[in-house]
Amino acid sequence: MIGIVGTLFFFFMVKVTSLRLENPWLILLLPFGGLFIIGAYHLLHDEKDSGTDLVLSSIHSGDRLPVRMAPLIFISPLSLYLLGGSVGREGAALQLCSLLAPGPKSFY
């Protein structure tokens, strides 16, 4: 499952990169992309999401990450990358895989 999601994320990232390079005017929509993402996180009550730091702290504490974050983690970097934003792909991939991986307690 993790491999499938990671591969899909990669292919979507390649596609949005291609679209951005073909349509340089998309950068004008970047502020609206940011507002869209802020609104989506607010709607799902994840305003305090600290990204990769949240993943690392959940590993140390043994807590599970809320699965409702998966669509946000998938769509947010893609939409900002499409609009010309500077977004880290590796952090989003790490967060997605952490959501789908079994927790440390499942190994016992």
N, C-alpha and C positions, 0 to 999 in steps of 0.2 A: 504494500500500500504506500509506504514512504517513497519507494522508488518511482511509482506511478505519479504521485503528486509532485515530486521533485522534477521529474521529466516534463510534466505539464507546465510547471512554473517556468522551466527553462524555455520551452517552445513558445509560451506566451510572451516571455521577455524578448525573445528574438523577433517575434511578430511586432510588438509595440515599438521596438527599436527601429525596425524597418519603416513602420508607419511614421514615426517621428522624423526620420531622415528624409522621407518623401514629402512631408508636410511641415516645413519649418514654422509656419504660422501658428501651430499648436501651442507654442510657448506662451502665446498671449492668453491662453486659458489656464495657465499654471495657478494663478490665485484662486480660481474657482475649483480646481482640483484639490487644493489645500482645504478650502472650506467644505468640500464634499467629504473629505476624510475626517475632518474634525466633527462634522455632523454625524457621520456614521459611528464613530467611536462614542460620541455622546449618546446616540440613540441606543447603543448596546451597553451603555454604562461602563465603558472601559476607558474613561478619561485619564486614569492614572497609569495606563499601560506604559511600562518603561522598556519595552522592546526586549532586546537580547539580555539585558540585566535581569528582567523578570524570569527568563528561562534559566539563567544561571542560579538565581536565588531559589527557584523552585527545585532545582536539582539538589542543592545543598540542604533544603528543608524537607525534601521528600513530598512536597505538595504537587498536585496535578494542575496543569494549566486549563482554564476553561475552554472547551472545544468551540464555543461560540466565537472565539477570536479567529478561528481558521479562515473564514471568508474575508475578514478585514486584513489579515496578514497576507493573504493571496492577492487581493484586489488593490490594496493601498499602494504598494510599490509599483505595480504595473501601471496604475493610472497616473502616478506622478512621473514615472519614467516616460510614459507616452507623451506627457506634456512638457518634458524637458527638465524635470526636477533631478536633483542629485540624490539618488537613493541607493543604499547598499543592498545588493542582491543577496549576498551571503548571509546577512543577518536575517532577512526574511525567510530564506531557505532553512536556516537553523531553527527558527521559531516554528515554521510549519512542521518540520520533522519532529520536533520536540512535542508538539501537540499530538501527533499520531503515534509516537513510540509508546510502548508500555512503560508504566512508571516503575521506579526502582523496587517498590513493594511487590510487584507482580512476579519478580524473580524468586521470591522466598516461598 
